[in-house]
Amino acid sequence: MRHAWALISVTAAALLATALALAPGARAQGPQPVLDLAVMETPAGTTLDDILTGRAQPGFTPVLTPGFPFTAREGQVLWVRIRTDLPAGDQAWRLGVVRVPLEHLRLRLHPPGEVVVTDSFFSRGDGQRPWPSHFDLPLPAGTAGPTEMYLELEGRVMGGLHVSLRDAAAAAARESEARFWFRIVYALFLLVAVLSLVRHAEDSRAGALSVGAAAFCSWLACLGINGHLYSLPEVALLSGLGAVVPQALFLLGAGPVVLATRHYSGLAKSAPPLVGWMRGLGWVLVAGALFALSLPADASITLQWVAWFSYPVALVACIVMLVLDSRSYRWAPLLTWLAMGAAVLLRVLADHQVVVANWWTLYGWQLLLALAMAQYLGLPWARARLQRWAMRKRAEPPPPSAEEKIGAAREKLLASLQHGLAHADDDDVSWIAYRRLLDGLKSVLVQDSSAVVGEHADGEELLQVEPKSAEPRYRNLLRERATLLRNLSKLKAAQQVGFDFDGPEGPLEKVQLAVIPLPIPKPGWGALLVERPADVTYSEAELALCAEFAAMAVVAGEEASGTVSAQRQAETDPATGVFRDEAIRERLQQMLEAARLKQTPFSLLWIEIDQVPALREAGGEVAVVAALRPVANLLRDEIHHGDLVGRNSGGGFLVLAPGKKLLQAREYAERLRSAVSHLVVDPRIAPSLSISVGIAQAASDERKSAELAERAANAARVATRNGGDQIFS
């Protein structure tokens, strides 16, 4: 189990590395203009002219790095002087400042010193894309050469100021990369929150709701501290509270994480005395965050200190609880929390310009926090699933005994016979019954092969073999030992006989065959053969089992054959031997529906015998039937495989021709018309017979068979009125 959790952690790290490699905008940027920074703090209301003329003291302090830690206080303004030399050209430059909860940012270009752009942490600018990582301050078009800018900062917050100057394309690429990772972080938090409800529905004792609450509160904390919460119009109303709201939301993420860790680590079993302390710590942090929302705006710096102190305390508490947990799957979140501690330290070092400021050093801790929440939910869930799978595997019933196997095979064979023979044609009944017999014997009788061999009463060969590759050997056996097998099939009892015969590839060793007679009507014969090696004999029970299965197949086949014959007799016109009018119309509707669903052509032939009216007038129905019978026999012989012929309501015939378009149906009808015209009939009936054929092709969306039949009947009447012995469509 320990290896499984290690594998999960390694997989997660690999996926993280792959996502980093594929992240949009994750590419090296070109060289940036060198920035010369200086900073000074003045009372609110100080103008740039006061600073430039020296009336505002003590003046600017040079900064040797591209940023510095700062504290913005109420009633004070931080001024940052930025000097650079921009290359000539039509490039659009943007000054980027990493987002911190500042109330106002104003960028002035000197000369003339007027404000060229403003921004705020608590509002979303027009056209600004979601999830930004920087304040994006565009310089006026055409700015080039030696440039001096002044950045005004107002607020009540501590943080690190990171300033960069990039062209528009580089700035857009940087923001695209940031948005990519922010989406991953936020999506992971929300996915954990939603899936926790699913997990709770499966097992309400798993503590999934506490993990979901921690993921949701962490999502709010990251949205607040990143300034992304103010993109929502409803939340933007809170902007008047200043930096208190983001700091309070940031603090709100710490308490639920402690409570979720208490559930995940199984603290009640590993260290029961600490349960009350950790529960109290978690709820104190939650209560403090909720209370912070009511604090005045000037308390934001104090609240920021409390928030930044609370997270290390919560982090240490989580690590302690996981260390006390003895289960193997504690290591993945424990290592994640240690990595998050290192990531938080990187943020502090980046704010103090010790390490390079980028998305990973500034916001990487948020991704690790989301990963920890995913582990809190996913690892116990996966472990529970694996345990249930292992329990089901251990709870598998023991292998069935020989008697149970035989009973199951007997029931399976009977069900297979009933299902296979339910809708079989009369000609297929015996084939299906014997096929099911061979399949049923495989599961209960050790064998090399089996076959049903013999000869039907009409002289047709009977041969079915399992497996198919053994068929040449059984054909060779029939050629060499047919007489012996025929004699054995006449016996009533099952026999086992040693055979030594040649196969298609030369002499075979002697084999042991069980021979079970099958009741094939004389002069035919049949037998079930089961092959084994010569040194493996059959017990009396095995021979009886073979005979029982064979009898089941035969009885089922006979019953199905009787059912099919009775159904066919009920549907067959006794005078002509083709389908009755009701039966053929039922099949017409079925074929029409199948053609519509498959979008295949379908044609209907309505056949009228031209001499029927004269015969009915001269000799009545007896004469009509005498003329219909030879035509019906001819149509049965001439129609294509798959086509059906039956009586129509007008005293003629219907031919159902699926798959034939109108032109093909005309050629088909012409062949039938020609065959009838050459039909030799009894002169007492008529000198000759001829037919008129009406053809109708079904439309692709046609559903009503009666309308199709009516069109074909009308076409046949036209052919009759035109003199008969012709085709009309």
C-alpha positions in Angstrom: 0.0 0.0 0.0 2.9 2.3 0.8 4.2 1.9 -2.8 0.8 2.9 -4.1 0.8 6.2 -2.3 4.4 6.9 -3.4 3.4 6.1 -7.0 0.4 8.6 -6.7 2.7 11.3 -5.4 5.3 10.8 -8.1 2.5 10.8 -10.7 1.2 14.1 -9.4 4.7 15.6 -9.5 5.1 14.4 -13.1 1.8 15.9 -14.1 2.8 19.2 -12.5 6.1 19.3 -14.4 4.3 18.5 -17.6 1.7 21.3 -17.0 4.6 23.7 -16.3 6.3 22.7 -19.6 3.0 23.2 -21.6 1.8 26.4 -19.9 1.0 29.2 -22.3 3.5 32.0 -22.2 6.1 29.9 -20.4 9.0 31.0 -22.5 12.0 33.2 -22.1 11.4 37.0 -22.6 13.7 39.4 -24.3 16.0 41.9 -22.4 14.2 44.5 -20.4 15.1 48.2 -20.1 17.2 48.9 -17.0 15.3 50.8 -14.3 16.8 53.3 -11.9 14.5 53.5 -8.9 14.3 55.9 -6.0 11.7 56.2 -3.2 10.5 58.7 -0.8 7.5 59.1 1.5 5.5 62.3 1.8 2.3 63.4 3.5 -0.9 63.1 1.5 -1.5 66.2 -0.6 2.1 66.7 -1.6 2.4 67.5 -5.2 5.0 66.5 -7.7 6.1 70.1 -8.1 6.8 70.2 -4.3 9.1 67.2 -4.7 10.9 68.5 -7.8 11.5 71.9 -6.3 12.8 70.5 -3.1 10.0 71.8 -0.9 9.2 68.2 0.1 12.0 66.7 2.2 14.1 64.6 2.8 14.1 63.7 -1.0 14.5 60.5 -2.9 16.5 57.5 -1.6 18.1 55.4 -4.4 17.1 51.8 -4.6 19.6 49.4 -6.2 17.1 46.6 -6.9 14.0 46.3 -9.1 11.8 46.5 -6.1 11.8 46.8 -2.3 9.7 45.9 0.8 7.4 48.8 1.8 4.7 49.8 4.2 1.9 52.1 3.0 0.4 54.1 5.8 -2.8 56.1 6.1 -2.2 59.8 5.4 1.1 59.1 3.6 2.0 58.6 0.0 4.9 56.6 -1.4 6.6 58.1 -4.4 8.7 55.9 -6.6 10.9 57.7 -9.2 11.7 55.5 -12.2 14.3 56.5 -14.7 15.1 54.5 -17.8 16.3 54.9 -21.4 13.7 53.4 -23.8 14.8 52.4 -27.3 13.4 54.3 -30.2 10.6 52.8 -32.2 6.9 52.3 -32.1 6.8 49.8 -29.3 4.1 50.0 -26.7 5.6 49.9 -23.2 3.8 48.8 -20.0 4.9 49.3 -16.5 4.1 46.2 -14.4 3.7 46.2 -10.6 2.9 43.0 -8.7 -0.5 43.3 -7.2 -0.8 44.1 -3.5 -3.8 45.6 -1.7 -3.1 49.2 -2.6 -6.0 51.6 -2.8 -4.5 54.0 -5.5 -1.7 53.8 -8.0 -1.0 56.8 -10.2 1.7 57.0 -12.9 3.0 60.4 -13.9 5.3 61.0 -16.8 7.8 63.9 -16.4 7.6 66.2 -18.1 4.9 67.5 -17.9 4.1 65.5 -14.7 0.5 64.8 -15.4 -1.2 61.5 -14.4 -1.2 59.2 -17.5 -2.9 56.1 -15.9 -4.4 55.1 -12.6 -5.3 51.7 -11.1 -6.5 50.1 -7.8 -6.4 46.7 -6.2 -10.1 47.0 -5.3 -11.5 47.6 -8.8 -11.3 46.0 -12.2 -10.3 48.3 -15.0 -12.2 48.5 -18.3 -11.1 45.8 -20.7 -8.9 44.1 -18.0 -8.8 40.3 -18.4 -9.5 38.1 -15.4 -7.0 36.8 -12.9 -4.1 39.4 -13.4 -0.9 39.1 -11.5 0.3 42.7 -12.1 -1.1 46.2 -12.2 -0.6 46.8 -15.9 0.1 50.6 -16.5 0.5 51.5 -20.2 2.9 54.3 -21.1 1.7 56.9 -23.7 2.3 55.9 -27.3 5.6 57.1 -28.7 7.4 57.2 -25.4 11.2 56.7 -26.2 14.6 57.9 -25.1 15.5 59.0 -21.6 12.3 58.7 -19.6 11.4 59.8 -16.1 8.3 58.5 -14.4 6.8 58.9 -10.9 4.6 56.3 -9.3 2.3 57.3 -6.5 1.2 54.6 -4.0 -1.6 55.0 -1.4 -3.0 52.4 0.9 -2.7 50.7 4.3 -0.7 47.6 3.7 2.7 46.0 3.9 4.2 44.1 1.0 6.9 43.9 -1.6 7.0 46.3 -4.5 8.2 44.6 -7.8 8.5 46.9 -10.8 9.2 45.8 -14.4 9.0 47.5 -17.7 8.1 45.4 -20.7 6.8 45.8 -24.2 3.1 45.0 -24.7 3.7 41.5 -26.2 6.0 40.5 -23.3 3.5 41.8 -20.8 0.7 39.9 -22.4 2.7 36.7 -22.4 3.5 37.1 -18.7 -0.2 37.7 -17.9 -1.3 34.7 -20.0 1.0 32.4 -18.1 -0.2 33.8 -14.8 -3.9 33.3 -15.8 -3.1 29.7 -16.8 -1.8 28.8 -13.3 -4.4 30.8 -11.4 -7.1 28.9 -13.3 -5.4 25.6 -12.3 -5.3 26.6 -8.7 -8.9 27.9 -8.5 -10.2 24.9 -10.5 -8.5 22.5 -8.2 -9.9 24.2 -5.1 -13.5 24.1 -6.5 -13.1 20.5 -7.8 -12.1 19.4 -4.3 -15.1 21.3 -2.8 -17.6 19.7 -5.2 -16.1 16.2 -5.0 -16.2 16.4 -1.2 -20.0 16.4 -1.5 -19.8 13.2 -3.6 -17.5 11.6 -1.1 -19.7 12.6 1.8 -22.7 11.0 0.1 -20.7 7.7 -0.1 -19.4 7.8 3.5 -20.6 10.5 5.9 -18.0 9.5 8.4 -15.0 10.2 6.1 -14.8 13.9 7.1 -15.0 14.9 3.5 -17.1 18.0 4.3 -14.3 19.4 6.4 -11.9 19.0 3.5 -14.5 20.6 1.1 -14.9 23.5 3.5 -11.2 24.0 3.8 -10.8 23.9 0.0 -13.6 26.5 -0.4 -12.2 28.8 2.2 -8.7 28.5 0.7 -10.2 29.4 -2.6 -11.7 32.6 -1.1 -8.4 33.3 0.7 -6.5 33.2 -2.6 -9.1 35.2 -4.5 -9.0 37.8 -1.8 -5.2 38.2 -1.4 -4.7 38.1 -5.2 -7.3 40.8 -5.7 -9.4 38.6 -8.0 -12.5 38.7 -5.8 -13.2 42.2 -6.8 -13.9 41.2 -10.4 -17.3 40.2 -9.2 -19.8 43.2 -9.2 -21.4 42.1 -5.9 -18.1 41.8 -4.1 -16.8 45.1 -5.5 -19.2 46.8 -3.1 -16.8 45.8 -0.3 -14.0 47.8 -1.8 -14.8 50.7 0.6 -13.5 48.6 3.5 -10.0 48.7 2.0 -7.4 46.1 2.7 -9.3 44.6 5.7 -11.4 42.4 3.4 -8.6 40.6 1.6 -6.6 40.2 4.8 -9.7 38.8 6.6 -10.4 36.4 3.8 -6.7 35.4 3.8 -7.0 34.6 7.5 -10.2 32.7 6.9 -8.2 30.0 4.9 -6.0 29.0 7.9 -8.6 27.6 10.4 -10.5 25.2 8.1 -7.2 23.8 7.0 -6.3 22.8 10.6 -9.8 21.3 11.0 -9.4 19.3 7.8 -6.0 18.0 8.8 -7.4 16.8 12.1 -9.8 14.6 10.2 -7.3 13.4 7.7 -4.6 12.6 10.2 -6.9 10.5 12.4 -5.8 12.5 15.4 -8.5 11.0 17.6 -6.6 7.7 17.4 -3.0 8.8 17.1 -3.0 11.6 19.8 -6.4 11.9 21.5 -5.3 14.6 24.0 -4.5 17.0 21.1 -7.9 16.7 19.5 -9.4 19.5 21.7 -6.4 21.8 21.2 -6.4 21.4 17.4 -10.2 21.8 17.2 -10.0 24.9 19.3 -7.1 26.4 17.2 -9.1 25.8 14.0 -12.2 27.5 15.3 -10.4 30.4 16.9 -8.8 31.1 13.5 -12.2 30.9 11.8 -13.8 33.2 14.5 -10.9 35.7 14.2 -11.3 35.9 10.4 -15.1 36.5 10.7 -14.5 39.1 13.4 -11.8 40.8 11.2 -14.5 41.6 8.6 -16.0 44.1 11.2 -12.7 46.0 11.8 -12.2 49.5 10.6 -10.0 50.1 7.5 -7.1 51.5 9.6 -6.6 48.1 11.2 -5.5 46.5 8.0 -1.8 46.5 8.8 -2.3 44.9 12.2 -4.7 42.3 10.7 -2.0 41.6 8.1 0.5 40.8 10.8 -2.1 38.5 12.5 -2.8 36.7 9.2 0.9 36.2 8.3 1.5 34.9 11.9 -1.6 32.6 11.8 -0.5 30.7 8.7 2.8 29.5 10.1 1.0 28.4 13.2 -1.6 26.5 11.2 1.2 25.0 9.0 3.1 23.8 12.0 0.0 22.4 13.6 -0.8 20.5 10.4 2.8 19.1 10.1 2.6 18.0 13.8 -0.7 16.1 13.3 0.6 14.4 10.2 3.9 13.4 11.9 1.9 11.8 14.7 -0.1 9.8 12.1 1.3 6.3 11.7 -0.4 5.6 8.4 1.8 5.4 5.3 -0.3 7.8 3.1 0.6 10.7 5.5 3.8 11.2 3.6 2.4 12.8 0.5 0.6 15.7 2.3 3.4 16.0 4.8 5.9 16.6 2.1 3.5 19.0 0.4 3.1 21.1 3.6 6.9 21.2 4.0 7.2 22.3 0.4 4.5 24.9 1.0 6.5 26.2 4.0 9.5 26.6 1.7 7.3 28.4 -0.9 6.1 30.9 1.7 9.7 31.6 2.6 10.4 32.1 -1.0 7.6 34.7 -1.2 9.2 36.6 1.8 12.7 36.4 0.1 11.2 37.6 -3.2 9.6 40.6 -1.5 13.0 41.4 0.0 14.7 41.0 -3.4 16.8 38.0 -2.4 15.4 35.8 -5.1 13.9 36.6 -8.5 10.2 37.6 -8.3 8.1 35.4 -10.7 4.8 33.5 -10.5 6.4 30.5 -8.7 8.2 32.5 -6.0 5.2 34.8 -5.4 2.2 32.5 -5.8 3.6 28.9 -5.9 2.5 28.4 -2.3 -1.2 28.6 -3.5 -0.7 25.7 -5.9 0.8 23.6 -3.1 -2.1 24.5 -0.8 -4.5 23.3 -3.5 -2.5 20.1 -4.0 -2.7 19.4 -0.3 -6.5 19.8 -0.3 -6.7 17.4 -3.3 -4.5 14.9 -1.4 -6.7 15.2 1.7 -9.7 14.2 -0.3 -8.2 11.9 -2.9 -5.8 9.7 -1.0 -8.3 8.4 1.6 -11.0 8.0 -1.1 -8.6 6.0 -3.2 -7.5 3.9 -0.2 -11.1 3.2 0.7 -11.8 2.1 -2.9 -8.8 -0.2 -2.9 -9.8 -1.7 0.5 -13.4 -2.4 -0.8 -11.9 -3.9 -3.9 -9.6 -6.1 -1.8 -12.5 -7.1 0.5 -14.6 -8.1 -2.5 -11.7 -10.0 -3.9 -11.2 -11.9 -0.6 -15.0 -12.4 -0.4 -15.2 -14.2 -3.7 -16.9 -17.5 -3.4 -14.9 -20.7 -3.6 -14.6 -22.4 -7.0 -17.8 -24.4 -7.6 -17.8 -28.2 -7.3 -18.2 -30.5 -10.2 -21.9 -31.0 -9.4 -22.4 -27.3 -9.3 -20.6 -26.8 -12.5 -22.7 -29.4 -14.2 -25.9 -27.9 -12.8 -24.9 -24.4 -14.0 -24.0 -25.7 -17.4 -27.3 -27.6 -17.6 -29.2 -24.4 -16.8 -27.1 -22.4 -19.2 -27.6 -24.9 -22.0 -31.4 -24.9 -21.5 -31.5 -21.1 -21.5 -29.3 -21.0 -24.6 -31.5 -23.4 -26.4 -34.7 -21.6 -25.5 -33.2 -18.2 -26.6 -31.6 -19.4 -29.8 -34.6 -21.4 -31.0 -37.3 -18.9 -30.0 -37.3 -17.1 -33.4 -35.4 -19.6 -35.6 -36.5 -20.7 -39.0 -37.5 -24.3 -39.5 -34.4 -25.0 -41.6 -32.1 -23.6 -38.9 -33.6 -25.4 -35.8 -31.4 -28.5 -35.8 -28.2 -26.5 -36.6 -28.8 -24.1 -33.7 -29.7 -27.0 -31.3 -26.5 -28.9 -32.1 -24.4 -25.8 -32.0 -25.6 -25.0 -28.5 -25.0 -28.6 -27.5 -21.3 -28.5 -28.5 -20.8 -25.1 -26.7 -22.5 -26.4 -23.5 -20.3 -29.5 -23.3 -17.1 -27.5 -23.3 -17.5 -26.1 -19.8 -18.2 -29.4 -18.1 -16.3 -32.1 -19.9 -12.6 -32.2 -20.5 -12.1 -32.7 -24.2 -9.8 -32.1 -27.1 -12.7 -31.6 -29.6 -16.3 -32.5 -30.1 -18.6 -32.9 -33.1 -22.1 -33.8 -34.3 -21.8 -36.1 -37.4 -24.2 -38.0 -39.5 -26.6 -37.8 -42.4 -30.1 -36.4 -42.7 -32.9 -38.6 -44.0 -32.7 -36.7 -47.4 -29.0 -37.6 -47.7 -27.6 -34.2 -46.7 -24.4 -34.4 -44.6 -24.6 -33.5 -40.9 -21.3 -32.1 -39.5 -20.7 -29.5 -36.8 -17.3 -29.4 -35.1 -15.9 -27.5 -32.1 -13.2 -26.2 -32.5 -13.5 -25.3 -36.2 -9.9 -26.3 -36.8 -10.7 -29.9 -36.1 -13.2 -30.2 -39.0 -10.7 -31.7 -41.5 -10.0 -34.5 -39.1 -13.7 -35.4 -38.6 -14.3 -35.3 -42.4 -11.4 -37.8 -42.7 -12.9 -39.9 -40.0 -16.3 -40.0 -41.8 -14.6 -41.1 -45.0 -12.7 -43.9 -43.2 -15.1 -45.0 -40.4 -18.6 -43.9 -41.5 -19.9 -47.5 -41.4 -18.6 -48.1 -37.9 -20.0 -44.8 -36.7 -23.4 -45.5 -38.3 -23.6 -48.9 -36.6 -22.7 -47.3 -33.2 -25.3 -44.7 -33.7 -28.0 -47.4 -33.9 -27.2 -48.5 -30.4 -29.3 -47.0 -27.6 -26.5 -46.5 -25.0 -23.5 -44.2 -25.1 -20.2 -45.9 -25.9 -16.5 -45.1 -25.7 -14.3 -46.4 -28.5 -10.6 -46.2 -29.3 -10.0 -44.9 -32.9 -6.9 -44.9 -34.9 -7.3 -43.1 -38.1 -5.3 -40.9 -40.5 -5.8 -37.2 -40.6 -5.2 -34.8 -43.5 -1.5 -34.5 -42.6 -0.8 -38.1 -42.0 -1.4 -40.9 -39.4 -2.7 -39.8 -36.0 -2.2 -41.4 -32.7 -5.0 -43.4 -31.3 -7.7 -41.3 -29.6 -10.6 -42.0 -27.3 -14.1 -41.1 -28.6 -17.3 -41.0 -26.7 -20.2 -41.9 -29.2 -23.7 -40.8 -28.2 -26.4 -41.8 -30.6 -28.8 -39.1 -31.9 -32.4 -39.8 -33.0 -32.1 -38.9 -36.7 -35.1 -40.2 -38.8 -34.2 -43.2 -40.9 -32.6 -43.8 -43.3 -30.5 -41.0 -41.8 -28.2 -41.4 -38.7 -26.3 -39.2 -36.3 -24.0 -39.3 -33.3 -22.4 -36.9 -30.8 -18.6 -37.5 -30.7 -16.3 -36.2 -27.9 -12.6 -36.7 -28.4 -9.9 -37.3 -25.7 -6.4 -38.6 -25.6 -6.2 -42.4 -25.8 -5.1 -42.8 -22.2 -8.1 -40.8 -20.8 -11.3 -42.8 -20.6 -14.8 -41.7 -19.8 -16.6 -42.5 -16.6 -20.2 -43.8 -16.7 -21.3 -40.4 -15.2 -19.5 -38.5 -18.0 -21.2 -40.7 -20.7 -24.5 -40.2 -19.0 -23.9 -36.4 -18.9 -23.2 -36.4 -22.6 -26.4 -38.4 -23.3 -28.4 -36.0 -21.1 -27.1 -32.9 -22.8 -27.7 -34.5 -26.2 -31.3 -35.4 -25.3 -31.9 -31.8 -24.0 -30.7 -30.4 -27.4 -32.8 -32.9 -29.4 -36.0 -32.3 -27.3 -35.6 -28.6 -27.5 -35.0 -28.8 -31.3 -38.1 -30.9 -31.8 -40.2 -28.6 -29.7 -39.0 -25.5 -31.5 -39.4 -27.2 -34.9 -43.0 -28.1 -33.9 -43.7 -24.5 -32.9 -42.1 -23.1 -36.1 -44.1 -25.6 -38.2 -47.4 -24.7 -36.5 -46.7 -21.0 -36.9 -45.7 -21.5 -40.5 -48.9 -23.6 -41.2 -51.0 -20.9 -39.6 -49.4 -18.3 -41.9 -49.4 -20.3 -45.1 -52.2 -20.3 -47.7 -53.1 -24.0 -48.1 -54.1 -23.5 -51.7 -50.8 -22.1 -53.0 -48.2 -22.7 -50.3 -47.2 -19.0 -49.9 -47.9 -16.6 -47.1 -51.5 -15.6 -46.5 -52.5 -12.0 -47.2 -52.5 -11.0 -43.5 -49.1 -12.7 -42.9 -47.4 -11.1 -45.9 -48.7 -7.7 -45.0 -47.3 -8.0 -41.5 -43.9 -8.8 -42.9 -44.3 -6.0 -45.4 -44.6 -3.5 -42.5 -41.6 -5.1 -40.8 -39.4 -4.9 -43.9 -40.5 -1.3 -44.6 -39.6 -0.2 -41.1 -36.2 -1.9 -41.3 -35.5 -0.3 -44.7 -36.5 3.2 -43.3 -34.2 2.8 -40.3 -31.3 1.5 -42.4 -32.0 3.9 -45.2 -31.9 1.1 -47.8 -34.1 0.8 -50.9 -37.3 -1.3 -50.8 -39.6 -2.2 -53.7 -43.0 -4.0 -53.7 -44.3 -6.0 -56.7 -48.1 -6.5 -57.0 -48.7 -9.4 -59.4 -52.1 -10.1 -61.1 -52.8 -13.1 -63.3 -54.4 -11.8 -66.4 -56.6 -14.9 -66.9 -58.1 -14.9 -63.4 -61.3 -12.9 -64.3 -62.1 -15.2 -67.2 -61.3 -18.3 -65.1 -63.5 -17.1 -62.2 -66.4 -16.5 -64.5 -66.0 -19.9 -66.3 -65.1 -22.2 -63.4 -65.4 -20.3 -60.1 -62.8 -20.3 -57.4 -61.7 -23.9 -58.2 -60.4 -22.8 -61.6 -58.7 -19.7 -60.1 -56.9 -21.8 -57.5 -55.8 -24.2 -60.2 -54.2 -21.3 -62.0 -52.7 -19.7 -58.9 -51.0 -22.9 -57.7 -48.4 -23.3 -60.6 -47.6 -19.6 -60.6 -47.0 -19.7 -56.8 -44.7 -22.6 -57.2 -42.7 -20.8 -59.9 -42.5 -17.6 -57.9 -41.1 -19.5 -54.9 -38.4 -20.9 -57.1 -37.6 -17.7 -58.9 -37.5 -15.0 -56.2 -34.2 -14.0 -54.8 -32.9 -15.1 -51.4 -34.3 -12.9 -48.7 -37.4 -11.9 -50.8 -40.9 -13.1 -49.7 -44.0 -14.0 -51.7 -47.5 -14.1 -50.5 -51.2 -13.7 -51.6 -52.6 -10.3 -52.1 -56.2 -9.2 -51.5 -57.0 -9.1 -55.2 -56.4 -12.7 -56.0 -52.8 -12.4 -57.1 -49.5 -12.2 -55.3 -47.2 -9.8 -53.5 -43.4 -10.0 -53.8 -41.4 -8.1 -51.2 -38.0 -7.1 -52.6 -35.8 -5.4 -50.0 -32.6 -3.8 -51.3 -33.9 -3.1 -54.8 -34.4 0.3 -56.4 -37.1 0.9 -59.0 -34.9 0.1 -62.0 -33.7 -3.1 -60.4 -37.2 -4.1 -59.4 -38.4 -3.6 -63.1 -35.7 -5.9 -64.3 -36.6 -8.4 -61.6 -40.3 -8.2 -62.5 -39.5 -8.6 -66.2 -37.7 -11.9 -65.4 -40.7 -13.1 -63.4 -43.1 -12.1 -66.2 -41.0 -13.9 -68.8 -40.8 -17.0 -66.6 -44.6 -17.1 -66.2 -45.2 -16.6 -69.9 -43.1 -19.7 -70.6 -44.8 -21.7 -67.9 -46.3 -25.0 -69.1 -49.8 -25.3 -67.6 -52.6 -27.9 -67.9 -54.6 -27.0 -71.0 -57.8 -27.7 -69.1 -56.9 -24.6 -67.0 -55.9 -22.3 -69.8 -53.7 -22.4 -73.0 -51.2 -20.2 -71.2 -50.8 -17.8 -68.3 -49.5 -14.3 -68.2 -49.1 -11.7 -65.4 -49.3 -7.9 -65.1 -46.9 -6.5 -62.5 -47.3 -3.1 -60.7 -44.1 -1.8 -58.9 -43.9 0.8 -56.2 -40.7 1.9 -54.5 -40.9 3.0 -50.9 -39.8 6.6 -50.0 -36.8 7.0 -47.6 -39.2 8.1 -44.8 -42.2 6.0 -45.7 -43.9 4.4 -42.7 -47.3 3.1 -43.9 -47.2 -0.2 -45.8 -50.9 0.2 -46.8 -50.1 3.2 -48.9 -47.2 1.5 -50.5 -49.4 -1.5 -51.4 -52.1 0.7 -52.7 -49.6 2.4 -55.1 -48.4 -1.0 -56.3 -52.0 -2.2 -56.8 -52.9 0.9 -58.8 -49.8 0.3 -61.0 -50.9 -3.3 -61.6 -54.4 -2.2 -62.6 -52.9 0.2 -65.2 -50.8 -2.7 -66.6 -53.9 -4.9 -66.8 -56.0 -2.2 -68.5 -53.2 -1.7 -71.1 -53.6 -5.2 -72.3 -51.8 -7.2 -69.6 -48.6 -9.3 -69.8 -46.6 -6.2 -69.0 -45.0 -4.1 -66.2 -46.0 -0.6 -64.9 -44.4 1.5 -62.2 
